[in-house]
Amino acid sequence: MTLKGNWNYPTTIRFGAGRIRELPQACVALGMRRPLLVTDSGLAALPMVANALASCRDAGLHCAVFSDVRPNPVEQNVIDGVHIYRDGGHDGVVAFGGGSGLDAGKAIALMVGQTRPIWDFEDREDWWTRVNVAGMVPVVAVPTTAGTGSEVGRSSVITDHRDHLKKIIFHPKMMPGIVICDPELTVGLPPKVTAATGMDALSHCLEAYCAPHFHPLADGVAVEGMRLIHDFLPRAVANGSDLEARSHLLVASSMGATAFQKGLGAMHSLSHPCSANLDTHHGLTNAVVMPFVLAWNRRAIEPKIGRLAAWLGLRQHSYQALFDWVLELRATIGIPPTLAGLGVREEHAAVFAPQALADPSTGSNPLPMTVADFEQLYLNCIRG
Protein backbone atom coordinates (compact mmCIF):
# COMPACT_ATOMS: atom_id res chain seq x y z
CA MET A 1 0.00 0.00 0.00
CA THR A 2 1.26 3.49 -0.88
CA LEU A 3 0.86 5.70 2.19
CA LYS A 4 -0.09 8.83 0.30
CA GLY A 5 -3.35 10.67 -0.21
CA ASN A 6 -5.35 13.88 -0.35
CA TRP A 7 -8.14 14.14 2.21
CA ASN A 8 -10.77 16.58 3.40
CA TYR A 9 -11.71 15.30 6.83
CA PRO A 10 -12.43 17.99 7.82
CA THR A 11 -9.27 19.87 6.88
CA THR A 12 -7.68 19.71 3.43
CA ILE A 13 -4.70 17.40 4.01
CA ARG A 14 -1.89 16.49 1.65
CA PHE A 15 -0.38 13.36 3.16
CA GLY A 16 2.72 11.46 2.12
CA ALA A 17 6.50 11.30 2.24
CA GLY A 18 8.19 14.17 0.42
CA ARG A 19 5.11 16.36 0.21
CA ILE A 20 6.81 19.23 2.01
CA ARG A 21 7.97 20.12 -1.50
CA GLU A 22 4.40 21.28 -2.11
CA LEU A 23 4.63 24.02 0.52
CA PRO A 24 5.05 26.90 -1.98
CA GLN A 25 2.10 25.63 -4.01
CA ALA A 26 -0.04 25.40 -0.87
CA CYS A 27 0.84 28.96 0.11
CA VAL A 28 -0.07 30.28 -3.33
CA ALA A 29 -3.34 28.34 -3.28
CA LEU A 30 -4.34 30.29 -0.17
CA GLY A 31 -3.30 33.63 -1.67
CA MET A 32 0.05 34.02 0.10
CA ARG A 33 3.03 35.74 -1.49
CA ARG A 34 4.76 36.83 1.74
CA PRO A 35 4.17 34.05 4.30
CA LEU A 36 5.53 34.19 7.84
CA LEU A 37 6.80 30.78 8.95
CA VAL A 38 6.14 30.35 12.68
CA THR A 39 8.06 27.66 14.54
CA ASP A 40 10.05 27.13 17.73
CA SER A 41 13.70 28.03 18.23
CA GLY A 42 14.89 24.42 18.22
CA LEU A 43 13.33 23.63 14.86
CA ALA A 44 14.36 26.96 13.36
CA ALA A 45 17.99 25.84 13.46
CA LEU A 46 17.34 22.55 11.65
CA PRO A 47 17.76 21.85 7.92
CA MET A 48 14.05 21.09 7.46
CA VAL A 49 13.19 24.75 8.13
CA ALA A 50 16.04 26.03 5.98
CA ASN A 51 14.89 23.75 3.16
CA ALA A 52 11.27 24.89 3.49
CA LEU A 53 12.36 28.53 3.36
CA ALA A 54 14.56 27.88 0.34
CA SER A 55 11.75 26.16 -1.57
CA CYS A 56 9.43 29.10 -0.90
CA ARG A 57 12.03 31.63 -1.97
CA ASP A 58 12.88 29.63 -5.08
CA ALA A 59 9.19 29.83 -5.98
CA GLY A 60 9.27 33.60 -5.70
CA LEU A 61 7.70 33.84 -2.25
CA HIS A 62 9.11 36.30 0.30
CA CYS A 63 9.17 34.09 3.36
CA ALA A 64 10.51 35.03 6.80
CA VAL A 65 10.74 33.16 10.12
CA PHE A 66 9.44 33.89 13.60
CA SER A 67 10.71 31.38 16.17
CA ASP A 68 10.47 33.07 19.58
CA VAL A 69 7.96 30.48 20.77
CA ARG A 70 8.13 28.66 24.10
CA PRO A 71 7.41 24.92 24.40
CA ASN A 72 4.14 25.94 26.06
CA PRO A 73 3.29 29.15 24.18
CA VAL A 74 2.37 32.25 26.16
CA GLU A 75 0.56 35.45 25.22
CA GLN A 76 3.80 37.37 24.69
CA ASN A 77 4.89 34.90 22.02
CA VAL A 78 1.71 35.70 20.10
CA ILE A 79 2.07 39.45 20.60
CA ASP A 80 5.68 39.36 19.37
CA GLY A 81 4.68 37.28 16.36
CA VAL A 82 1.93 39.72 15.46
CA HIS A 83 4.46 42.59 15.51
CA ILE A 84 6.82 40.66 13.21
CA TYR A 85 3.93 39.81 10.89
CA ARG A 86 2.77 43.40 10.59
CA ASP A 87 6.27 44.89 10.29
CA GLY A 88 7.13 42.43 7.51
CA GLY A 89 3.97 43.06 5.51
CA HIS A 90 3.11 39.36 5.50
CA ASP A 91 -0.10 37.94 4.05
CA GLY A 92 -0.41 34.53 5.71
CA VAL A 93 1.16 32.09 8.16
CA VAL A 94 2.94 28.77 7.80
CA ALA A 95 2.53 27.09 11.21
CA PHE A 96 5.45 24.66 11.30
CA GLY A 97 6.39 22.26 14.07
CA GLY A 98 4.95 20.43 17.02
CA GLY A 99 2.14 21.72 19.20
CA SER A 100 3.94 24.91 20.16
CA GLY A 101 4.68 26.08 16.62
CA LEU A 102 1.26 25.05 15.34
CA ASP A 103 -0.67 26.67 18.20
CA ALA A 104 1.39 29.86 18.13
CA GLY A 105 1.11 30.12 14.35
CA LYS A 106 -2.67 29.73 14.37
CA ALA A 107 -3.02 32.24 17.21
CA ILE A 108 -0.88 34.79 15.38
CA ALA A 109 -2.98 34.33 12.24
CA LEU A 110 -6.07 35.05 14.33
CA MET A 111 -4.67 38.05 16.22
CA VAL A 112 -3.09 40.05 13.40
CA GLY A 113 -6.48 41.55 12.58
CA GLN A 114 -7.94 41.94 16.07
CA THR A 115 -8.13 44.93 18.42
CA ARG A 116 -9.24 43.00 21.50
CA PRO A 117 -6.85 40.99 23.72
CA ILE A 118 -6.45 37.31 22.99
CA TRP A 119 -8.24 36.26 26.18
CA ASP A 120 -11.45 37.77 24.84
CA PHE A 121 -11.55 34.83 22.42
CA GLU A 122 -11.27 32.04 24.98
CA ASP A 123 -13.47 29.03 24.27
CA ARG A 124 -16.35 30.07 26.51
CA GLU A 125 -20.01 30.44 25.64
CA ASP A 126 -20.15 32.48 22.41
CA TRP A 127 -16.92 34.45 22.87
CA TRP A 128 -15.73 33.30 19.45
CA THR A 129 -18.33 35.64 17.92
CA ARG A 130 -16.21 38.58 19.11
CA VAL A 131 -13.59 37.81 16.45
CA ASN A 132 -13.23 40.16 13.50
CA VAL A 133 -13.23 37.41 10.89
CA ALA A 134 -12.14 39.79 8.13
CA GLY A 135 -8.89 40.34 10.04
CA MET A 136 -7.94 36.66 10.16
CA VAL A 137 -5.32 35.43 7.68
CA PRO A 138 -4.82 32.02 6.01
CA VAL A 139 -2.71 29.25 7.52
CA VAL A 140 -0.79 26.34 6.05
CA ALA A 141 0.03 23.86 8.82
CA VAL A 142 3.03 21.53 8.71
CA PRO A 143 3.25 19.12 11.68
CA THR A 144 6.70 17.78 12.56
CA THR A 145 5.62 15.57 15.46
CA ALA A 146 2.94 12.89 15.69
CA GLY A 147 1.07 13.86 18.81
CA THR A 148 -0.78 17.12 19.20
CA GLY A 149 -2.86 17.03 16.02
CA SER A 150 -3.18 20.81 16.19
CA GLU A 151 -2.86 20.93 12.41
CA VAL A 152 -6.53 19.88 12.10
CA GLY A 153 -7.84 21.90 15.05
CA ARG A 154 -9.93 25.04 15.34
CA SER A 155 -8.16 26.34 18.42
CA SER A 156 -4.83 27.12 20.07
CA VAL A 157 -3.76 26.41 23.64
CA ILE A 158 -2.00 29.45 25.12
CA THR A 159 -0.78 29.85 28.71
CA ASP A 160 -2.08 32.85 30.65
CA HIS A 161 0.63 33.82 33.14
CA ARG A 162 -1.81 35.93 35.15
CA ASP A 163 -3.45 32.85 36.62
CA HIS A 164 -1.10 30.09 35.36
CA LEU A 165 -3.86 28.49 33.32
CA LYS A 166 -3.71 27.04 29.84
CA LYS A 167 -6.59 28.54 27.90
CA ILE A 168 -8.19 27.45 24.65
CA ILE A 169 -8.49 30.21 22.07
CA PHE A 170 -11.19 29.22 19.60
CA HIS A 171 -12.76 30.19 16.33
CA PRO A 172 -14.11 27.86 13.62
CA LYS A 173 -11.97 29.59 10.99
CA MET A 174 -8.75 28.96 12.94
CA MET A 175 -8.66 25.60 11.21
CA PRO A 176 -5.76 25.71 8.71
CA GLY A 177 -6.69 26.03 5.05
CA ILE A 178 -4.21 23.36 3.96
CA VAL A 179 -2.21 20.81 5.96
CA ILE A 180 0.96 19.17 4.66
CA CYS A 181 1.56 15.92 6.56
CA ASP A 182 4.97 14.64 5.51
CA PRO A 183 6.15 11.74 7.72
CA GLU A 184 9.75 12.31 6.59
CA LEU A 185 9.76 15.44 8.77
CA THR A 186 9.25 13.25 11.85
CA VAL A 187 12.07 10.80 11.13
CA GLY A 188 14.62 12.81 13.10
CA LEU A 189 12.60 12.85 16.32
CA PRO A 190 14.52 11.30 19.25
CA PRO A 191 12.96 8.21 20.87
CA LYS A 192 11.86 10.12 23.98
CA VAL A 193 10.05 12.77 21.94
CA THR A 194 8.51 10.09 19.71
CA ALA A 195 7.24 8.32 22.83
CA ALA A 196 5.85 11.43 24.51
CA THR A 197 4.11 12.77 21.42
CA GLY A 198 2.73 9.35 20.51
CA MET A 199 1.24 9.02 23.98
CA ASP A 200 -0.28 12.47 23.55
CA ALA A 201 -2.09 11.18 20.46
CA LEU A 202 -3.21 8.14 22.46
CA SER A 203 -4.55 10.36 25.24
CA HIS A 204 -6.56 12.37 22.69
CA CYS A 205 -8.11 9.25 21.17
CA LEU A 206 -8.69 7.52 24.50
CA GLU A 207 -10.26 10.48 26.27
CA ALA A 208 -12.44 11.30 23.27
CA TYR A 209 -13.61 7.68 23.18
CA CYS A 210 -14.41 7.72 26.91
CA ALA A 211 -16.14 11.13 26.94
CA PRO A 212 -19.81 10.65 27.90
CA HIS A 213 -21.41 12.31 24.89
CA PHE A 214 -23.14 10.84 21.85
CA HIS A 215 -20.77 11.18 18.90
CA PRO A 216 -20.36 7.86 17.06
CA LEU A 217 -18.22 9.43 14.34
CA ALA A 218 -15.66 10.64 16.87
CA ASP A 219 -15.70 7.23 18.56
CA GLY A 220 -14.93 5.48 15.28
CA VAL A 221 -12.07 7.83 14.44
CA ALA A 222 -10.67 7.47 17.97
CA VAL A 223 -10.74 3.66 17.88
CA GLU A 224 -8.82 3.48 14.59
CA GLY A 225 -6.33 6.03 15.90
CA MET A 226 -5.69 3.85 18.94
CA ARG A 227 -5.25 0.76 16.77
CA LEU A 228 -2.57 2.55 14.78
CA ILE A 229 -0.81 3.66 17.96
CA HIS A 230 -1.03 0.14 19.38
CA ASP A 231 0.57 -1.30 16.25
CA PHE A 232 3.14 1.36 15.38
CA LEU A 233 4.25 3.47 18.37
CA PRO A 234 6.66 0.84 19.79
CA ARG A 235 8.11 0.38 16.29
CA ALA A 236 8.69 4.09 15.79
CA VAL A 237 10.36 4.45 19.20
CA ALA A 238 12.60 1.44 18.55
CA ASN A 239 13.51 2.51 15.01
CA GLY A 240 13.11 6.19 14.23
CA SER A 241 13.76 5.57 10.53
CA ASP A 242 10.75 3.26 10.16
CA LEU A 243 8.84 5.43 7.70
CA GLU A 244 5.80 3.16 7.68
CA ALA A 245 5.46 3.46 11.46
CA ARG A 246 6.07 7.21 11.29
CA SER A 247 3.37 7.57 8.64
CA HIS A 248 0.73 5.72 10.60
CA LEU A 249 1.51 7.68 13.76
CA LEU A 250 1.16 10.97 11.90
CA VAL A 251 -2.27 9.83 10.74
CA ALA A 252 -3.19 8.76 14.28
CA SER A 253 -2.18 12.18 15.58
CA SER A 254 -4.58 13.95 13.23
CA MET A 255 -7.26 11.40 14.06
CA GLY A 256 -6.91 12.10 17.78
CA ALA A 257 -7.41 15.83 17.31
CA THR A 258 -10.36 15.17 15.00
CA ALA A 259 -11.94 12.85 17.57
CA PHE A 260 -11.56 15.12 20.57
CA GLN A 261 -14.13 17.57 19.28
CA LYS A 262 -16.30 15.16 21.30
CA GLY A 263 -14.40 16.09 24.47
CA LEU A 264 -11.37 15.20 26.58
CA GLY A 265 -11.15 14.53 30.32
CA ALA A 266 -9.12 14.48 33.50
CA MET A 267 -5.85 13.46 31.80
CA HIS A 268 -5.74 16.86 30.15
CA SER A 269 -7.17 18.62 33.21
CA LEU A 270 -4.29 17.26 35.30
CA SER A 271 -1.67 17.88 32.62
CA HIS A 272 -2.42 21.50 31.79
CA PRO A 273 -1.57 22.97 35.24
CA CYS A 274 1.67 20.96 35.31
CA SER A 275 2.86 22.39 32.00
CA ALA A 276 1.52 25.90 32.71
CA ASN A 277 3.30 26.12 36.07
CA LEU A 278 6.30 23.78 35.72
CA ASP A 279 6.72 23.73 31.90
CA THR A 280 6.44 19.95 31.77
CA HIS A 281 6.04 18.39 28.32
CA HIS A 282 2.31 18.14 27.64
CA GLY A 283 2.31 14.74 25.95
CA LEU A 284 4.67 13.22 28.50
CA THR A 285 2.49 14.48 31.35
CA ASN A 286 -0.60 12.96 29.73
CA ALA A 287 1.28 9.68 29.42
CA VAL A 288 2.20 9.66 33.11
CA VAL A 289 -1.30 10.38 34.40
CA MET A 290 -3.08 8.09 31.91
CA PRO A 291 -3.40 4.89 34.00
CA PHE A 292 -4.31 6.81 37.14
CA VAL A 293 -7.19 8.52 35.33
CA LEU A 294 -8.32 5.22 33.81
CA ALA A 295 -8.44 3.71 37.30
CA TRP A 296 -10.32 6.72 38.69
CA ASN A 297 -12.95 6.57 35.94
CA ARG A 298 -13.19 2.77 35.82
CA ARG A 299 -16.79 2.38 36.99
CA ALA A 300 -18.00 4.79 34.28
CA ILE A 301 -15.96 3.44 31.37
CA GLU A 302 -15.47 -0.29 31.99
CA PRO A 303 -17.94 -1.58 29.35
CA LYS A 304 -16.56 0.71 26.64
CA ILE A 305 -12.98 -0.18 27.55
CA GLY A 306 -13.79 -3.86 27.24
CA ARG A 307 -15.01 -3.30 23.68
CA LEU A 308 -11.89 -1.26 22.94
CA ALA A 309 -9.68 -4.11 24.15
CA ALA A 310 -11.41 -6.39 21.64
CA TRP A 311 -10.95 -3.92 18.79
CA LEU A 312 -7.25 -3.61 19.62
CA GLY A 313 -6.85 -7.38 19.49
CA LEU A 314 -5.81 -7.77 23.11
CA ARG A 315 -5.82 -11.31 24.50
CA GLN A 316 -8.65 -10.56 26.92
CA HIS A 317 -11.55 -8.29 26.05
CA SER A 318 -11.67 -6.48 29.35
CA TYR A 319 -10.88 -3.25 31.16
CA GLN A 320 -7.97 -4.97 32.91
CA ALA A 321 -6.42 -6.06 29.62
CA LEU A 322 -6.50 -2.49 28.27
CA PHE A 323 -5.14 -1.12 31.54
CA ASP A 324 -2.29 -3.65 31.54
CA TRP A 325 -1.50 -2.78 27.90
CA VAL A 326 -1.18 0.92 28.80
CA LEU A 327 1.22 0.05 31.63
CA GLU A 328 3.23 -2.26 29.37
CA LEU A 329 3.39 0.33 26.58
CA ARG A 330 4.60 3.04 28.97
CA ALA A 331 7.33 0.77 30.33
CA THR A 332 8.42 -0.33 26.85
CA ILE A 333 8.84 3.20 25.48
CA GLY A 334 10.33 4.74 28.63
CA ILE A 335 7.55 6.82 30.22
CA PRO A 336 8.22 7.71 33.91
CA PRO A 337 5.81 5.90 36.23
CA THR A 338 4.73 8.92 38.32
CA LEU A 339 4.50 12.70 38.18
CA ALA A 340 7.28 12.86 40.75
CA GLY A 341 9.60 11.93 37.87
CA LEU A 342 8.55 15.17 36.14
CA GLY A 343 9.24 17.35 39.17
CA VAL A 344 5.67 17.53 40.46
CA ARG A 345 5.67 17.45 44.27
CA GLU A 346 2.95 16.67 46.78
CA GLU A 347 2.63 20.33 47.77
CA HIS A 348 1.64 21.11 44.19
CA ALA A 349 -1.53 18.99 44.49
CA ALA A 350 -3.53 21.54 46.49
CA VAL A 351 -2.36 24.39 44.24
CA PHE A 352 -3.03 22.66 40.94
CA ALA A 353 -6.36 21.03 41.88
CA PRO A 354 -8.51 24.20 41.49
CA GLN A 355 -6.79 24.91 38.16
CA ALA A 356 -7.58 21.38 36.99
CA LEU A 357 -11.23 21.76 37.98
CA ALA A 358 -11.43 25.02 35.99
CA ASP A 359 -9.88 23.42 32.90
CA PRO A 360 -12.34 23.09 29.99
CA SER A 361 -11.42 19.40 29.62
CA THR A 362 -13.01 18.62 32.98
CA GLY A 363 -16.57 19.01 31.73
CA SER A 364 -16.33 15.92 29.54
CA ASN A 365 -14.64 13.62 32.05
CA PRO A 366 -16.70 10.42 32.43
CA LEU A 367 -17.20 11.15 36.14
CA PRO A 368 -17.95 14.54 37.74
CA MET A 369 -14.96 16.02 39.54
CA THR A 370 -14.39 18.28 42.56
CA VAL A 371 -11.34 20.13 43.83
CA ALA A 372 -10.90 17.42 46.46
CA ASP A 373 -11.11 14.75 43.76
CA PHE A 374 -8.39 16.41 41.72
CA GLU A 375 -6.17 16.88 44.76
CA GLN A 376 -6.44 13.16 45.53
CA LEU A 377 -5.87 12.25 41.89
CA TYR A 378 -2.73 14.39 41.79
CA LEU A 379 -1.46 12.65 44.93
CA ASN A 380 -2.16 9.27 43.31
CA CYS A 381 -0.17 10.30 40.24
CA ILE A 382 2.73 11.60 42.36
CA ARG A 383 2.94 8.73 44.80
CA GLY A 384 2.18 5.89 42.38
CORWO-V676114 format. One record per backbone hydrogen bond with DSSP energy under -1.0 kcal/mol. NH is the residue of the N-H (numbers start at 1). CO is the residue of the C=O. If there is no record, write none. Layout:
BEGIN
[[NH	CO] [NH	CO]]
END
This chain:
BEGIN
[[4	2] [5	15] [7	13] [9	11] [13	7] [14	179] [15	5] [16	181] [19	16] [21	18] [22	19] [23	20] [26	22] [27	23] [28	24] [29	25] [30	26] [31	28] [32	27] [36	92] [37	64] [38	94] [39	66] [44	40] [46	43] [50	46] [51	47] [52	48] [53	49] [54	50] [55	51] [56	52] [57	53] [58	54] [59	55] [60	57] [61	56] [62	33] [63	61] [64	35] [66	37] [69	67] [75	159] [78	74] [79	75] [80	76] [81	77] [82	78] [83	79] [84	80] [85	81] [86	82] [87	83] [88	84] [89	86] [90	85] [91	34] [93	138] [94	36] [95	140] [96	38] [97	142] [102	98] [103	99] [104	100] [105	101] [106	102] [107	103] [108	104] [109	105] [110	106] [111	107] [112	108] [114	111] [120	117] [121	118] [122	119] [123	168] [124	122] [127	124] [129	126] [130	127] [131	128] [133	131] [135	132] [136	133] [137	109] [140	93] [141	178] [142	95] [144	97] [152	149] [153	150] [156	169] [158	167] [159	73] [160	165] [164	160] [165	160] [167	158] [169	156] [170	121] [171	154] [174	171] [175	172] [177	139] [178	139] [179	12] [180	141] [181	14] [185	182] [186	183] [189	186] [194	190] [195	191] [196	192] [197	193] [198	194] [199	195] [200	196] [201	197] [202	198] [203	199] [204	200] [205	201] [206	202] [207	203] [208	204] [209	205] [210	206] [211	207] [213	211] [219	215] [220	216] [221	217] [222	218] [223	219] [224	220] [225	221] [226	222] [227	223] [228	224] [229	225] [230	226] [231	227] [232	228] [233	229] [236	232] [237	233] [238	234] [239	235] [242	239] [243	241] [246	242] [247	243] [248	244] [249	245] [250	246] [251	247] [252	248] [253	249] [254	250] [255	251] [256	252] [257	253] [258	254] [259	255] [260	256] [262	259] [269	265] [270	266] [271	267] [272	268] [275	271] [276	272] [277	273] [278	274] [285	281] [286	282] [287	283] [288	284] [289	285] [290	286] [293	289] [294	290] [295	291] [296	292] [297	293] [300	297] [301	297] [302	298] [305	301] [306	302] [307	303] [308	304] [309	305] [310	306] [311	307] [312	308] [313	310] [314	309] [318	316] [322	318] [323	319] [324	320] [325	321] [326	322] [327	323] [328	324] [329	325] [330	326] [331	327] [332	328] [333	329] [335	330] [339	381] [341	338] [342	339] [343	340] [344	339] [348	345] [349	346] [352	348] [353	349] [356	352] [357	353] [358	354] [362	359] [364	361] [365	362] [374	370] [375	371] [376	372] [377	373] [378	374] [379	375] [380	376] [381	377] [382	378] [383	379] [384	380]]
END
